[in-house]
Amino acid sequence: MARRRGFLAELQHQAKQAQLEQARAQREAEREYLAAVKHSEQLRKEDARLKAQLERAQEAERKQLEKEAKAAHLEAKLAEVDELNLKLAEDYDQIDSLLEATLHVDDYVDLNELKKAANHPPFMSKYAAPIPPPLEIPDPPEPHFNPPAPPKGIRALLGKEKHEGAVTLARYKHGSAVEKWKQKIVENAAIFEGRVQAHAVQEGERLAALDAARVNYENECAAREADVALHNEEVDQLINNLEYGVVDSIHEYVTIVLSNSVYPSCFRVGYDFVFAPETAELELRVLVPGPSKLPTTKAYKYTKSSDEISSTELSQKACKDRYASAVHQVAIRSLHEIFEADRRGLIKTISLEVGTETINPATGKEDYVLFVATGAEREAFLSFDLSCVVPSATLEHLGASVSKNPYALVPTEATGVRRS
């Protein structure tokens, strides 16, 4: 009878678990913040104490430091007790309101909301930016001919020949400089051309790598699109099959609904079920945690004389009443969630069992202990106003067979429980 969650049900379950974890984390963060504030205050007081200790000079000051240290320690212990009691009260509140918690939620699951859309990251590549082209090599300045100045005065007559020789030498040097200048221009042009060709090769390699990266990106996008298309096709198939009352699809939908029913971490439940199409009846077994899994602490307190945090225990009656109430609430909650979610009316009746699995002290083996056995018809149950009911009275109205003491693991019988 046990069934594993299908793919879609598992996705929905994980989403709900994430929501619950987010809410739990927020509550935890608030508790941690309050604790952190108190701890910070304690540290500040400790720091002040140490500073004062370094400066102490009189007996009165030492006594004051001791007093402050004791006050800081007391405050830290009291803050720890407050935190423990806050967590305990939260756990008990969640257990005591198992039915109320689901009445504020529409348990119907719009399967179209399970559909996805492909979410593609933007295309990015280290090859996207062009490689900057090489800069042109500037030509060196062209050499200018600067002939030597002719001699003046009497020297013009005596040094004419010497001047002509100097001009000839200057022209030779200028011609040589011009040749070197032209050669440098040719060399620079060749170097630049080489750089241009190398740049063209590098750009070609970059563009090829960019094309390859783009092809890879498009393949990844196509794979995401294919995954989403397959997922949405499964959702559409489930929707269509539900319209025709296909048994496997009814199982999948019920699994999704029950996966949405997230119980508190201190009271986890599990489900086994099977749908009988010939009678339109869902046989459902709900497994609740055994009584030993629930907390029994009434409150925490700090004793100053012994410097210890201790706890007081709930009475046996309080534990017994709370556990029995939780079992009864789970029974009514399970019927409600399935009937409310099944807007198509595919499930006409539910045959329900609520129990736990525990170690039999006589055999040492794991046994199933039945706490509640009942049946409910869709139209009659949906007419109840569950916001005003007492779950034990509702079970009695349904003709349920109910354990007289679930907390003591007293089983009930599973026969003769249905009443219209």
Summary of the structure (lengths in Angstrom):
residues: 420
radius of gyration: 43.4
end to end distance: 25.6
largest distance: 150.0
contacts: 1105
relative contact order: 0.11
helix: 58%
strand: 12%
